[in-house]
């Protein structure tokens, strides 16, 4: 069952009040408290082609049963995800990066070597 907005916000506040934490997500509207409380914000920007390859691989693994999550996606689901992912990478993420007031906390990672 999905948590209410109030429960979700309380849980987020509980997490960011801890000494150490990691939060993943693209839902900026409600993760704002984590952005302001963060010491660093890691922005993942792998190539779009790599992301698309991984989306297809996950679909193939789920369709063949190699992925044991039990989740199933239709080709329509994948088409929608690929569209969303493209829009996110070409519009939403650049907009976030350009307009975020916490740019001084950013660490941008485009490949494995950036992590090292």
Backbone atoms as SQL, in Angstrom:
CREATE TABLE atoms (id INTEGER PRIMARY KEY, chain TEXT, resi INTEGER, resn TEXT, atom TEXT, x REAL, y REAL, z REAL);
INSERT INTO atoms VALUES
  (1, 'A', 1, 'UNK', 'N', 0.836, -1.180, 0.000),
  (2, 'A', 1, 'UNK', 'CA', 0.000, 0.000, 0.000),
  (3, 'A', 1, 'UNK', 'C', 0.884, 1.248, 0.000),
  (4, 'A', 2, 'UNK', 'N', 0.525, 2.194, -0.817),
  (5, 'A', 2, 'UNK', 'CA', 1.278, 3.430, -0.947),
  (6, 'A', 2, 'UNK', 'C', 1.048, 4.323, 0.279),
  (7, 'A', 3, 'UNK', 'N', 2.122, 4.905, 0.789),
  (8, 'A', 3, 'UNK', 'CA', 2.020, 5.793, 1.957),
  (9, 'A', 3, 'UNK', 'C', 1.347, 7.104, 1.569),
  (10, 'A', 4, 'UNK', 'N', 0.689, 7.710, 2.528),
  (11, 'A', 4, 'UNK', 'CA', 0.100, 9.032, 2.286),
  (12, 'A', 4, 'UNK', 'C', 1.232, 10.050, 2.175),
  (13, 'A', 5, 'UNK', 'N', 0.930, 11.214, 1.622),
  (14, 'A', 5, 'UNK', 'CA', 1.952, 12.260, 1.501),
  (15, 'A', 5, 'UNK', 'C', 2.501, 12.634, 2.872),
  (16, 'A', 6, 'UNK', 'N', 1.630, 12.706, 3.861),
  (17, 'A', 6, 'UNK', 'CA', 2.059, 13.061, 5.216),
  (18, 'A', 6, 'UNK', 'C', 3.031, 12.010, 5.759),
  (19, 'A', 7, 'UNK', 'N', 2.691, 10.721, 5.597),
  (20, 'A', 7, 'UNK', 'CA', 3.569, 9.644, 6.062),
  (21, 'A', 7, 'UNK', 'C', 4.906, 9.680, 5.319),
  (22, 'A', 8, 'UNK', 'N', 4.832, 9.884, 4.012),
  (23, 'A', 8, 'UNK', 'CA', 6.035, 9.946, 3.183),
  (24, 'A', 8, 'UNK', 'C', 6.937, 11.078, 3.647),
  (25, 'A', 9, 'UNK', 'N', 6.366, 12.256, 3.854),
  (26, 'A', 9, 'UNK', 'CA', 7.141, 13.423, 4.270),
  (27, 'A', 9, 'UNK', 'C', 7.742, 13.233, 5.657),
  (28, 'A', 10, 'UNK', 'N', 6.991, 12.590, 6.554),
  (29, 'A', 10, 'UNK', 'CA', 7.510, 12.317, 7.893),
  (30, 'A', 10, 'UNK', 'C', 8.686, 11.350, 7.835),
  (31, 'A', 11, 'UNK', 'N', 8.559, 10.329, 6.988),
  (32, 'A', 11, 'UNK', 'CA', 9.633, 9.350, 6.837),
  (33, 'A', 11, 'UNK', 'C', 10.885, 10.013, 6.252),
  (34, 'A', 12, 'UNK', 'N', 10.703, 10.878, 5.268),
  (35, 'A', 12, 'UNK', 'CA', 11.837, 11.590, 4.677),
  (36, 'A', 12, 'UNK', 'C', 12.526, 12.456, 5.734),
  (37, 'A', 13, 'UNK', 'N', 11.745, 13.162, 6.511),
  (38, 'A', 13, 'UNK', 'CA', 12.309, 14.003, 7.573),
  (39, 'A', 13, 'UNK', 'C', 13.091, 13.159, 8.574),
  (40, 'A', 14, 'UNK', 'N', 12.552, 11.989, 8.891),
  (41, 'A', 14, 'UNK', 'CA', 13.234, 11.062, 9.804),
  (42, 'A', 14, 'UNK', 'C', 14.591, 10.646, 9.227),
  (43, 'A', 15, 'UNK', 'N', 14.623, 10.332, 7.931),
  (44, 'A', 15, 'UNK', 'CA', 15.880, 9.916, 7.300),
  (45, 'A', 15, 'UNK', 'C', 16.907, 11.042, 7.301),
  (46, 'A', 16, 'UNK', 'N', 16.518, 12.220, 6.871),
  (47, 'A', 16, 'UNK', 'CA', 17.499, 13.304, 6.728),
  (48, 'A', 16, 'UNK', 'C', 17.944, 13.883, 8.070),
  (49, 'A', 17, 'UNK', 'N', 17.277, 13.516, 9.136),
  (50, 'A', 17, 'UNK', 'CA', 17.723, 13.973, 10.448),
  (51, 'A', 17, 'UNK', 'C', 18.827, 13.066, 11.002),
  (52, 'A', 18, 'UNK', 'N', 19.065, 11.935, 10.352),
  (53, 'A', 18, 'UNK', 'CA', 20.130, 11.031, 10.780),
  (54, 'A', 18, 'UNK', 'C', 21.484, 11.595, 10.370),
  (55, 'A', 19, 'UNK', 'N', 22.534, 11.084, 11.004),
  (56, 'A', 19, 'UNK', 'CA', 23.879, 11.575, 10.710),
  (57, 'A', 19, 'UNK', 'C', 24.322, 11.235, 9.286),
  (58, 'A', 20, 'UNK', 'N', 23.993, 10.039, 8.818),
  (59, 'A', 20, 'UNK', 'CA', 24.404, 9.614, 7.482),
  (60, 'A', 20, 'UNK', 'C', 23.230, 8.951, 6.777),
  (61, 'A', 21, 'UNK', 'N', 23.052, 9.263, 5.497),
  (62, 'A', 21, 'UNK', 'CA', 21.955, 8.701, 4.731),
  (63, 'A', 21, 'UNK', 'C', 22.223, 8.892, 3.244),
  (64, 'A', 22, 'UNK', 'N', 21.554, 8.076, 2.445),
  (65, 'A', 22, 'UNK', 'CA', 21.583, 8.189, 0.981),
  (66, 'A', 22, 'UNK', 'C', 20.148, 8.064, 0.509),
  (67, 'A', 23, 'UNK', 'N', 19.742, 8.969, -0.350),
  (68, 'A', 23, 'UNK', 'CA', 18.397, 8.926, -0.924),
  (69, 'A', 23, 'UNK', 'C', 18.550, 8.985, -2.441),
  (70, 'A', 24, 'UNK', 'N', 17.783, 8.159, -3.129),
  (71, 'A', 24, 'UNK', 'CA', 17.796, 8.122, -4.584),
  (72, 'A', 24, 'UNK', 'C', 16.421, 8.536, -5.075),
  (73, 'A', 25, 'UNK', 'N', 16.399, 9.325, -6.122),
  (74, 'A', 25, 'UNK', 'CA', 15.103, 9.652, -6.684),
  (75, 'A', 25, 'UNK', 'C', 15.134, 10.836, -7.622),
  (76, 'A', 26, 'UNK', 'N', 14.084, 10.963, -8.401),
  (77, 'A', 26, 'UNK', 'CA', 13.969, 12.061, -9.362),
  (78, 'A', 26, 'UNK', 'C', 12.759, 12.932, -9.082),
  (79, 'A', 27, 'UNK', 'N', 12.144, 12.717, -7.932),
  (80, 'A', 27, 'UNK', 'CA', 10.903, 13.415, -7.614),
  (81, 'A', 27, 'UNK', 'C', 11.199, 14.659, -6.787),
  (82, 'A', 28, 'UNK', 'N', 11.744, 15.673, -7.417),
  (83, 'A', 28, 'UNK', 'CA', 12.247, 16.842, -6.717),
  (84, 'A', 28, 'UNK', 'C', 11.191, 17.519, -5.856),
  (85, 'A', 29, 'UNK', 'N', 9.961, 17.528, -6.290),
  (86, 'A', 29, 'UNK', 'CA', 8.910, 18.241, -5.560),
  (87, 'A', 29, 'UNK', 'C', 8.843, 17.815, -4.103),
  (88, 'A', 30, 'UNK', 'N', 9.033, 16.543, -3.815),
  (89, 'A', 30, 'UNK', 'CA', 8.903, 16.128, -2.419),
  (90, 'A', 30, 'UNK', 'C', 10.220, 15.764, -1.744),
  (91, 'A', 31, 'UNK', 'N', 11.336, 15.704, -2.490),
  (92, 'A', 31, 'UNK', 'CA', 12.614, 15.397, -1.845),
  (93, 'A', 31, 'UNK', 'C', 13.403, 16.651, -1.479),
  (94, 'A', 32, 'UNK', 'N', 12.800, 17.810, -1.651),
  (95, 'A', 32, 'UNK', 'CA', 13.466, 19.080, -1.344),
  (96, 'A', 32, 'UNK', 'C', 14.189, 19.073, 0.006),
  (97, 'A', 33, 'UNK', 'N', 13.571, 18.570, 1.089),
  (98, 'A', 33, 'UNK', 'CA', 14.293, 18.572, 2.370),
  (99, 'A', 33, 'UNK', 'C', 15.622, 17.814, 2.312),
  (100, 'A', 34, 'UNK', 'N', 15.686, 16.763, 1.497),
  (101, 'A', 34, 'UNK', 'CA', 16.939, 16.024, 1.399),
  (102, 'A', 34, 'UNK', 'C', 17.992, 16.816, 0.633),
  (103, 'A', 35, 'UNK', 'N', 17.579, 17.608, -0.351),
  (104, 'A', 35, 'UNK', 'CA', 18.534, 18.424, -1.099),
  (105, 'A', 35, 'UNK', 'C', 19.155, 19.489, -0.204),
  (106, 'A', 36, 'UNK', 'N', 18.345, 20.132, 0.590),
  (107, 'A', 36, 'UNK', 'CA', 18.881, 21.185, 1.458),
  (108, 'A', 36, 'UNK', 'C', 19.739, 20.601, 2.578),
  (109, 'A', 37, 'UNK', 'N', 19.415, 19.399, 3.062),
  (110, 'A', 37, 'UNK', 'CA', 20.164, 18.793, 4.159),
  (111, 'A', 37, 'UNK', 'C', 21.426, 18.056, 3.691),
  (112, 'A', 38, 'UNK', 'N', 21.518, 17.754, 2.408),
  (113, 'A', 38, 'UNK', 'CA', 22.623, 16.942, 1.885),
  (114, 'A', 38, 'UNK', 'C', 23.959, 17.674, 1.938),
  (115, 'A', 39, 'UNK', 'N', 25.009, 16.896, 2.206),
  (116, 'A', 39, 'UNK', 'CA', 26.367, 17.435, 2.083),
  (117, 'A', 39, 'UNK', 'C', 26.773, 17.456, 0.615),
  (118, 'A', 40, 'UNK', 'N', 26.397, 16.405, -0.110),
  (119, 'A', 40, 'UNK', 'CA', 26.704, 16.257, -1.534),
  (120, 'A', 40, 'UNK', 'C', 25.470, 15.725, -2.253),
  (121, 'A', 41, 'UNK', 'N', 25.329, 16.129, -3.503),
  (122, 'A', 41, 'UNK', 'CA', 24.258, 15.630, -4.366),
  (123, 'A', 41, 'UNK', 'C', 24.936, 15.021, -5.589),
  (124, 'A', 42, 'UNK', 'N', 24.796, 13.723, -5.744),
  (125, 'A', 42, 'UNK', 'CA', 25.411, 13.035, -6.873),
  (126, 'A', 42, 'UNK', 'C', 24.408, 13.020, -8.017),
  (127, 'A', 43, 'UNK', 'N', 24.795, 13.621, -9.132),
  (128, 'A', 43, 'UNK', 'CA', 23.953, 13.673, -10.322),
  (129, 'A', 43, 'UNK', 'C', 24.499, 12.633, -11.300),
  (130, 'A', 44, 'UNK', 'N', 23.702, 11.601, -11.530),
  (131, 'A', 44, 'UNK', 'CA', 24.119, 10.539, -12.448),
  (132, 'A', 44, 'UNK', 'C', 23.705, 10.894, -13.870),
  (133, 'A', 45, 'UNK', 'N', 24.679, 10.937, -14.774),
  (134, 'A', 45, 'UNK', 'CA', 24.408, 11.283, -16.166),
  (135, 'A', 45, 'UNK', 'C', 25.103, 10.318, -17.125),
  (136, 'A', 46, 'UNK', 'N', 24.788, 9.020, -17.027),
  (137, 'A', 46, 'UNK', 'CA', 25.366, 8.106, -18.012),
  (138, 'A', 46, 'UNK', 'C', 24.760, 8.411, -19.383),
  (139, 'A', 47, 'UNK', 'N', 25.442, 8.012, -20.448),
  (140, 'A', 47, 'UNK', 'CA', 24.908, 8.268, -21.790),
  (141, 'A', 47, 'UNK', 'C', 23.503, 7.685, -21.955),
  (142, 'A', 48, 'UNK', 'N', 22.660, 8.407, -22.661),
  (143, 'A', 48, 'UNK', 'CA', 21.289, 7.969, -22.914),
  (144, 'A', 48, 'UNK', 'C', 21.270, 6.596, -23.575),
  (145, 'A', 49, 'UNK', 'N', 22.199, 6.361, -24.485),
  (146, 'A', 49, 'UNK', 'CA', 22.249, 5.058, -25.172),
  (147, 'A', 49, 'UNK', 'C', 22.495, 3.918, -24.177),
  (148, 'A', 50, 'UNK', 'N', 23.327, 4.143, -23.178),
  (149, 'A', 50, 'UNK', 'CA', 23.578, 3.127, -22.165),
  (150, 'A', 50, 'UNK', 'C', 22.324, 2.885, -21.331),
  (151, 'A', 51, 'UNK', 'N', 21.632, 3.945, -20.971),
  (152, 'A', 51, 'UNK', 'CA', 20.391, 3.804, -20.212),
  (153, 'A', 51, 'UNK', 'C', 19.363, 2.993, -21.005),
  (154, 'A', 52, 'UNK', 'N', 19.234, 3.307, -22.280),
  (155, 'A', 52, 'UNK', 'CA', 18.270, 2.591, -23.119),
  (156, 'A', 52, 'UNK', 'C', 18.635, 1.122, -23.255),
  (157, 'A', 53, 'UNK', 'N', 19.916, 0.823, -23.396),
  (158, 'A', 53, 'UNK', 'CA', 20.378, -0.563, -23.463),
  (159, 'A', 53, 'UNK', 'C', 20.009, -1.302, -22.185),
  (160, 'A', 54, 'UNK', 'N', 20.175, -0.657, -21.049),
  (161, 'A', 54, 'UNK', 'CA', 19.861, -1.292, -19.766),
  (162, 'A', 54, 'UNK', 'C', 18.353, -1.487, -19.586),
  (163, 'A', 55, 'UNK', 'N', 17.565, -0.542, -20.076),
  (164, 'A', 55, 'UNK', 'CA', 16.099, -0.693, -20.014),
  (165, 'A', 55, 'UNK', 'C', 15.674, -1.913, -20.828),
  (166, 'A', 56, 'UNK', 'N', 16.221, -2.051, -22.036),
  (167, 'A', 56, 'UNK', 'CA', 15.889, -3.206, -22.872),
  (168, 'A', 56, 'UNK', 'C', 16.376, -4.510, -22.241),
  (169, 'A', 57, 'UNK', 'N', 17.571, -4.480, -21.664),
  (170, 'A', 57, 'UNK', 'CA', 18.125, -5.683, -21.017),
  (171, 'A', 57, 'UNK', 'C', 17.229, -6.121, -19.866),
  (172, 'A', 58, 'UNK', 'N', 16.788, -5.156, -19.056),
  (173, 'A', 58, 'UNK', 'CA', 15.903, -5.493, -17.939),
  (174, 'A', 58, 'UNK', 'C', 14.601, -6.111, -18.461),
  (175, 'A', 59, 'UNK', 'N', 14.054, -5.531, -19.529),
  (176, 'A', 59, 'UNK', 'CA', 12.830, -6.067, -20.132),
  (177, 'A', 59, 'UNK', 'C', 13.057, -7.516, -20.597),
  (178, 'A', 60, 'UNK', 'N', 14.171, -7.741, -21.297),
  (179, 'A', 60, 'UNK', 'CA', 14.476, -9.085, -21.797),
  (180, 'A', 60, 'UNK', 'C', 14.650, -10.079, -20.650),
  (181, 'A', 61, 'UNK', 'N', 15.324, -9.647, -19.579),
  (182, 'A', 61, 'UNK', 'CA', 15.522, -10.533, -18.429),
  (183, 'A', 61, 'UNK', 'C', 14.196, -10.873, -17.765),
  (184, 'A', 62, 'UNK', 'N', 13.335, -9.888, -17.662),
  (185, 'A', 62, 'UNK', 'CA', 12.021, -10.142, -17.051),
  (186, 'A', 62, 'UNK', 'C', 11.163, -11.022, -17.954),
  (187, 'A', 63, 'UNK', 'N', 11.200, -10.766, -19.252),
  (188, 'A', 63, 'UNK', 'CA', 10.386, -11.543, -20.187),
  (189, 'A', 63, 'UNK', 'C', 10.842, -13.001, -20.249),
  (190, 'A', 64, 'UNK', 'N', 12.149, -13.220, -20.128),
  (191, 'A', 64, 'UNK', 'CA', 12.679, -14.589, -20.211),
  (192, 'A', 64, 'UNK', 'C', 12.608, -15.324, -18.881),
  (193, 'A', 65, 'UNK', 'N', 12.347, -14.574, -17.808),
  (194, 'A', 65, 'UNK', 'CA', 12.283, -15.200, -16.489),
  (195, 'A', 65, 'UNK', 'C', 13.617, -15.241, -15.772),
  (196, 'A', 66, 'UNK', 'N', 14.677, -14.699, -16.392),
  (197, 'A', 66, 'UNK', 'CA', 15.986, -14.671, -15.712),
  (198, 'A', 66, 'UNK', 'C', 15.992, -13.713, -14.541),
  (199, 'A', 67, 'UNK', 'N', 15.211, -12.663, -14.654),
  (200, 'A', 67, 'UNK', 'CA', 15.031, -11.720, -13.548),
  (201, 'A', 67, 'UNK', 'C', 13.968, -12.322, -12.632),
  (202, 'A', 68, 'UNK', 'N', 14.340, -12.567, -11.409),
  (203, 'A', 68, 'UNK', 'CA', 13.444, -13.271, -10.476),
  (204, 'A', 68, 'UNK', 'C', 12.527, -12.322, -9.700),
  (205, 'A', 69, 'UNK', 'N', 12.462, -11.042, -10.092),
  (206, 'A', 69, 'UNK', 'CA', 11.623, -10.085, -9.364),
  (207, 'A', 69, 'UNK', 'C', 10.134, -10.381, -9.520),
  (208, 'A', 70, 'UNK', 'N', 9.797, -11.088, -10.594),
  (209, 'A', 70, 'UNK', 'CA', 8.388, -11.389, -10.841),
  (210, 'A', 70, 'UNK', 'C', 7.661, -10.256, -11.561),
  (211, 'A', 71, 'UNK', 'N', 8.347, -9.157, -11.767),
  (212, 'A', 71, 'UNK', 'CA', 7.715, -8.034, -12.466),
  (213, 'A', 71, 'UNK', 'C', 7.684, -8.330, -13.957),
  (214, 'A', 72, 'UNK', 'N', 6.622, -7.897, -14.592),
  (215, 'A', 72, 'UNK', 'CA', 6.477, -8.072, -16.038),
  (216, 'A', 72, 'UNK', 'C', 6.102, -6.744, -16.652),
  (217, 'A', 73, 'UNK', 'N', 6.666, -6.470, -17.805),
  (218, 'A', 73, 'UNK', 'CA', 6.361, -5.234, -18.524),
  (219, 'A', 73, 'UNK', 'C', 5.933, -5.589, -19.937),
  (220, 'A', 74, 'UNK', 'N', 5.060, -4.784, -20.473),
  (221, 'A', 74, 'UNK', 'CA', 4.665, -4.961, -21.866),
  (222, 'A', 74, 'UNK', 'C', 5.575, -4.102, -22.733),
  (223, 'A', 75, 'UNK', 'N', 5.525, -4.334, -24.031),
  (224, 'A', 75, 'UNK', 'CA', 6.288, -3.477, -24.944),
  (225, 'A', 75, 'UNK', 'C', 5.798, -2.032, -24.850),
  (226, 'A', 76, 'UNK', 'N', 4.503, -1.859, -24.603),
  (227, 'A', 76, 'UNK', 'CA', 3.951, -0.509, -24.410),
  (228, 'A', 76, 'UNK', 'C', 4.566, 0.144, -23.178),
  (229, 'A', 77, 'UNK', 'N', 4.726, -0.619, -22.101),
  (230, 'A', 77, 'UNK', 'CA', 5.380, -0.100, -20.892),
  (231, 'A', 77, 'UNK', 'C', 6.799, 0.375, -21.209),
  (232, 'A', 78, 'UNK', 'N', 7.515, -0.425, -21.983),
  (233, 'A', 78, 'UNK', 'CA', 8.901, -0.081, -22.330),
  (234, 'A', 78, 'UNK', 'C', 8.933, 1.156, -23.217),
  (235, 'A', 79, 'UNK', 'N', 8.025, 1.233, -24.179),
  (236, 'A', 79, 'UNK', 'CA', 7.950, 2.424, -25.029),
  (237, 'A', 79, 'UNK', 'C', 7.723, 3.665, -24.170),
  (238, 'A', 80, 'UNK', 'N', 6.801, 3.584, -23.233),
  (239, 'A', 80, 'UNK', 'CA', 6.518, 4.721, -22.350),
  (240, 'A', 80, 'UNK', 'C', 7.722, 5.067, -21.479),
  (241, 'A', 81, 'UNK', 'N', 8.400, 4.041, -20.965),
  (242, 'A', 81, 'UNK', 'CA', 9.576, 4.284, -20.140),
  (243, 'A', 81, 'UNK', 'C', 10.699, 4.928, -20.946),
  (244, 'A', 82, 'UNK', 'N', 10.910, 4.448, -22.162),
  (245, 'A', 82, 'UNK', 'CA', 11.946, 5.039, -23.014),
  (246, 'A', 82, 'UNK', 'C', 11.626, 6.499, -23.339),
  (247, 'A', 83, 'UNK', 'N', 10.353, 6.792, -23.600),
  (248, 'A', 83, 'UNK', 'CA', 9.939, 8.186, -23.844),
  (249, 'A', 83, 'UNK', 'C', 10.180, 9.042, -22.611),
  (250, 'A', 84, 'UNK', 'N', 9.751, 8.543, -21.446),
  (251, 'A', 84, 'UNK', 'CA', 9.930, 9.277, -20.200),
  (252, 'A', 84, 'UNK', 'C', 11.403, 9.524, -19.937),
  (253, 'A', 85, 'UNK', 'N', 12.214, 8.476, -20.125),
  (254, 'A', 85, 'UNK', 'CA', 13.647, 8.561, -19.869),
  (255, 'A', 85, 'UNK', 'C', 14.320, 9.592, -20.777),
  (256, 'A', 86, 'UNK', 'N', 13.929, 9.611, -22.029),
  (257, 'A', 86, 'UNK', 'CA', 14.492, 10.593, -22.969),
  (258, 'A', 86, 'UNK', 'C', 14.124, 12.006, -22.548),
  (259, 'A', 87, 'UNK', 'N', 12.862, 12.219, -22.224),
  (260, 'A', 87, 'UNK', 'CA', 12.423, 13.545, -21.793),
  (261, 'A', 87, 'UNK', 'C', 13.138, 13.963, -20.504),
  (262, 'A', 88, 'UNK', 'N', 13.278, 13.028, -19.587),
  (263, 'A', 88, 'UNK', 'CA', 13.971, 13.320, -18.336),
  (264, 'A', 88, 'UNK', 'C', 15.400, 13.770, -18.622),
  (265, 'A', 89, 'UNK', 'N', 16.113, 13.020, -19.468),
  (266, 'A', 89, 'UNK', 'CA', 17.517, 13.323, -19.744),
  (267, 'A', 89, 'UNK', 'C', 17.726, 14.584, -20.570),
  (268, 'A', 90, 'UNK', 'N', 16.818, 14.850, -21.501),
  (269, 'A', 90, 'UNK', 'CA', 16.999, 15.990, -22.397),
  (270, 'A', 90, 'UNK', 'C', 16.349, 17.278, -21.898),
  (271, 'A', 91, 'UNK', 'N', 15.357, 17.162, -21.002),
  (272, 'A', 91, 'UNK', 'CA', 14.658, 18.359, -20.534),
  (273, 'A', 91, 'UNK', 'C', 14.700, 18.521, -19.013),
  (274, 'A', 92, 'UNK', 'N', 14.200, 17.537, -18.302),
  (275, 'A', 92, 'UNK', 'CA', 14.017, 17.698, -16.855),
  (276, 'A', 92, 'UNK', 'C', 15.333, 17.764, -16.086),
  (277, 'A', 93, 'UNK', 'N', 16.266, 16.858, -16.364),
  (278, 'A', 93, 'UNK', 'CA', 17.536, 16.880, -15.652),
  (279, 'A', 93, 'UNK', 'C', 18.332, 18.149, -15.954),
  (280, 'A', 94, 'UNK', 'N', 18.455, 18.565, -17.217),
  (281, 'A', 94, 'UNK', 'CA', 19.163, 19.831, -17.475),
  (282, 'A', 94, 'UNK', 'C', 18.485, 21.020, -16.782),
  (283, 'A', 95, 'UNK', 'N', 17.172, 21.033, -16.738),
  (284, 'A', 95, 'UNK', 'CA', 16.446, 22.110, -16.066),
  (285, 'A', 95, 'UNK', 'C', 16.769, 22.103, -14.569),
  (286, 'A', 96, 'UNK', 'N', 16.765, 20.920, -13.976),
  (287, 'A', 96, 'UNK', 'CA', 17.116, 20.790, -12.560),
  (288, 'A', 96, 'UNK', 'C', 18.529, 21.300, -12.313),
  (289, 'A', 97, 'UNK', 'N', 19.471, 20.852, -13.128),
  (290, 'A', 97, 'UNK', 'CA', 20.877, 21.245, -12.947),
  (291, 'A', 97, 'UNK', 'C', 21.036, 22.759, -13.091),
  (292, 'A', 98, 'UNK', 'N', 20.395, 23.324, -14.087),
  (293, 'A', 98, 'UNK', 'CA', 20.511, 24.759, -14.338),
  (294, 'A', 98, 'UNK', 'C', 19.899, 25.591, -13.217),
  (295, 'A', 99, 'UNK', 'N', 18.777, 25.147, -12.673),
  (296, 'A', 99, 'UNK', 'CA', 18.017, 25.975, -11.739),
  (297, 'A', 99, 'UNK', 'C', 18.149, 25.591, -10.267),
  (298, 'A', 100, 'UNK', 'N', 18.861, 24.539, -9.979),
  (299, 'A', 100, 'UNK', 'CA', 18.965, 24.076, -8.590),
  (300, 'A', 100, 'UNK', 'C', 19.793, 25.055, -7.767),
  (301, 'A', 101, 'UNK', 'N', 19.289, 25.401, -6.610),
  (302, 'A', 101, 'UNK', 'CA', 20.005, 26.333, -5.748),
  (303, 'A', 101, 'UNK', 'C', 21.143, 25.661, -4.990),
  (304, 'A', 102, 'UNK', 'N', 21.292, 24.365, -5.153),
  (305, 'A', 102, 'UNK', 'CA', 22.320, 23.622, -4.427),
  (306, 'A', 102, 'UNK', 'C', 23.456, 23.147, -5.339),
  (307, 'A', 103, 'UNK', 'N', 23.714, 23.866, -6.424),
  (308, 'A', 103, 'UNK', 'CA', 24.737, 23.464, -7.399),
  (309, 'A', 103, 'UNK', 'C', 26.106, 23.240, -6.763),
  (310, 'A', 104, 'UNK', 'N', 26.393, 23.990, -5.712),
  (311, 'A', 104, 'UNK', 'CA', 27.696, 23.862, -5.060),
  (312, 'A', 104, 'UNK', 'C', 27.881, 22.495, -4.397),
  (313, 'A', 105, 'UNK', 'N', 26.815, 21.735, -4.247),
  (314, 'A', 105, 'UNK', 'CA', 26.881, 20.396, -3.652),
  (315, 'A', 105, 'UNK', 'C', 26.991, 19.295, -4.706),
  (316, 'A', 106, 'UNK', 'N', 26.886, 19.632, -5.979),
  (317, 'A', 106, 'UNK', 'CA', 26.820, 18.637, -7.051),
  (318, 'A', 106, 'UNK', 'C', 28.146, 17.918, -7.260),
  (319, 'A', 107, 'UNK', 'N', 28.036, 16.626, -7.469),
  (320, 'A', 107, 'UNK', 'CA', 29.104, 15.803, -8.015),
  (321, 'A', 107, 'UNK', 'C', 28.463, 15.106, -9.209),
  (322, 'A', 108, 'UNK', 'N', 28.941, 15.390, -10.397),
  (323, 'A', 108, 'UNK', 'CA', 28.354, 14.807, -11.598),
  (324, 'A', 108, 'UNK', 'C', 29.150, 13.584, -12.031),
  (325, 'A', 109, 'UNK', 'N', 28.423, 12.494, -12.248),
  (326, 'A', 109, 'UNK', 'CA', 29.037, 11.225, -12.621),
  (327, 'A', 109, 'UNK', 'C', 28.480, 10.808, -13.984),
  (328, 'A', 110, 'UNK', 'N', 29.366, 10.685, -14.961),
  (329, 'A', 110, 'UNK', 'CA', 28.922, 10.266, -16.293),
  (330, 'A', 110, 'UNK', 'C', 29.392, 8.856, -16.641),
  (331, 'A', 111, 'UNK', 'N', 30.406, 8.369, -15.901),
  (332, 'A', 111, 'UNK', 'CA', 30.905, 7.021, -16.157),
  (333, 'A', 111, 'UNK', 'C', 31.610, 6.495, -14.898),
  (334, 'A', 112, 'UNK', 'N', 32.020, 5.254, -14.921),
  (335, 'A', 112, 'UNK', 'CA', 32.642, 4.623, -13.758),
  (336, 'A', 112, 'UNK', 'C', 33.917, 5.339, -13.317),
  (337, 'A', 113, 'UNK', 'N', 34.672, 5.897, -14.248),
  (338, 'A', 113, 'UNK', 'CA', 35.918, 6.573, -13.895),
  (339, 'A', 113, 'UNK', 'C', 35.665, 7.838, -13.076),
  (340, 'A', 114, 'UNK', 'N', 34.536, 8.485, -13.288),
  (341, 'A', 114, 'UNK', 'CA', 34.204, 9.676, -12.490),
  (342, 'A', 114, 'UNK', 'C', 34.095, 9.343, -11.010),
  (343, 'A', 115, 'UNK', 'N', 33.672, 8.137, -10.706),
  (344, 'A', 115, 'UNK', 'CA', 33.526, 7.729, -9.311),
  (345, 'A', 115, 'UNK', 'C', 34.898, 7.582, -8.658),
  (346, 'A', 116, 'UNK', 'N', 35.822, 7.052, -9.403),
  (347, 'A', 116, 'UNK', 'CA', 37.181, 6.849, -8.871),
  (348, 'A', 116, 'UNK', 'C', 37.842, 8.202, -8.676);
